[in-house]
Amino acid sequence: MSEDNSRNSQGQAPETPDQRLRTALLADKVVVVSGVGPGLGRSVCLEAAAAGAKVVLAARTESRLKEVAAEIEAMGGTTLCVPTDITDDAAVRNLVERTLAEFGRVDALINNAFAVPSMKPFARTDFKQITDSLELTVLGNLRMTQAFTDALAETKGAVVMVNSAVLRHSEPRYGSYKVAKSALLAMSQTLATELGEKGIRVNTVAPGYIHTDQLKWYFGEVAKKYGITAEQVYQTTAAKSDLKRLPEPDEIANSVIFLASPWANAITGQTLDVNCGEYHV
Ligand SMILES: NC(=O)c1ccc[n+]([C@@H]2O[C@H](COP(=O)([O-])OP(=O)(O)OC[C@H]3O[C@@H](n4cnc5c(N)ncnc54)[C@H](OP(=O)(O)O)[C@@H]3O)[C@@H](O)[C@H]2O)c1
């Protein structure tokens, strides 16, 4: 990208610093996003594409992958959709093969997959619910990271694990989720140590609330139950944070993009809490 600030040959105004940044941050990079759903997964894909990356979309529901890919292609981006269950060895191998066949490289792997965990107290949580959660969050993300290690070593690439602010509290009923996400953090830190000698960085983003459509629906339900407005539920929830608001999905996604990008080249083994200041660590 030219550093010349004069008008270009078509007489167009120079790009603003923000446009330059967003074009350059992941220009020519290939980013694999696993667990593309309607919430954060979609936002990570869109922000990665806006930052210049070619995006590989992976989750089990092909129709959703195609919907998100269509949004990216409409803005001029490049995508590859590979329906993938990250708990399945063969499916993950297929994802690696399809990615390398299409783009020949991988610069970043974003592990975002999520399934609603048991929200019962431990006394009423059966072991199957806990093992399912570990199977997805810990072993699924480990399988993905193992499978992409050789490709990431070639590019000295990055892994970003999407974790949760459940790391920061011990509220009742979150036990199963907390066990899985705590194990994910422990695994991420060890992976940072082990993969560091290959030049691969492994970092974590821990979102608190994310102001997704799902959360908006939930606030609506709470509002109906207590005879108040959804806006009042939002304000009461947001009051616990320093900024008195909840992060939007694209704000969490931008933190993920930062850690995946060369701007974070000296950062590994770290956790970035993105919660408008709800918790200080
Ligand atoms: N939402 C929040 O408020 C919140 C708060 C803190 C942290 N987080 C974290 O943020 C991340 C994203 O959460 P989100 O709610 O926004 O989810 P999302 O991105 O909307 O969707 C995640 C997707 O993961 C996919 N997935 C589940 N099991 C999978 C499997 N076995 N293989 C491949 N993909 C699988 C599901 O799609 P398929 O069913 O199509 O596979 C699901 O749609 C999660 O790691 C979550 O823990 C979320």
The ligand as a Gaussian input file, in Angstrom:
#p B3LYP/6-31G(d) Opt

LIG

0 1
 N      -23.007000     -15.056000      23.380000
 C      -22.477000     -14.545000      24.482000
 O      -23.078000     -13.707000      25.160000
 C      -21.079000     -14.952000      24.891000
 C      -20.518000     -14.388000      26.035000
 C      -19.220000     -14.750000      26.389000
 C      -18.500000     -15.636000      25.607000
 N      -19.073000     -16.164000      24.494000
 C      -18.289000     -17.084000      23.680000
 O      -18.278000     -16.573000      22.361000
 C      -18.255000     -17.653000      21.428000
 C      -19.384000     -17.474000      20.426000
 O      -20.625000     -17.472000      21.090000
 P      -21.955000     -17.071000      20.293000
 O      -23.072000     -17.282000      21.226000
 O      -21.791000     -15.729000      19.682000
 O      -22.012000     -18.201000      19.201000
 P      -22.147000     -18.079000      17.614000
 O      -20.916000     -17.515000      17.048000
 O      -23.446000     -17.465000      17.270000
 O      -22.264000     -19.636000      17.220000
 C      -21.323000     -20.598000      17.550000
 C      -21.526000     -21.767000      16.624000
 O      -20.670000     -22.843000      17.005000
 C      -21.114000     -23.932000      16.231000
 N      -20.764000     -25.218000      16.799000
 C      -21.290000     -25.829000      17.891000
 N      -20.805000     -27.073000      17.989000
 C      -19.964000     -27.256000      16.945000
 C      -19.197000     -28.358000      16.469000
 N      -19.218000     -29.540000      17.107000
 N      -18.435000     -28.191000      15.370000
 C      -18.440000     -27.021000      14.710000
 N      -19.159000     -25.951000      15.092000
 C      -19.918000     -26.075000      16.191000
 C      -22.640000     -23.815000      16.117000
 O      -23.012000     -23.942000      14.744000
 P      -23.479000     -25.373000      14.162000
 O      -24.572000     -25.850000      15.053000
 O      -23.899000     -25.034000      12.781000
 O      -22.282000     -26.262000      14.178000
 C      -22.907000     -22.393000      16.616000
 O      -23.827000     -21.704000      15.799000
 C      -18.349000     -18.935000      22.253000
 O      -17.054000     -19.499000      22.397000
 C      -18.897000     -18.475000      23.591000
 O      -18.484000     -19.288000      24.647000
 C      -20.342000     -15.840000      24.119000

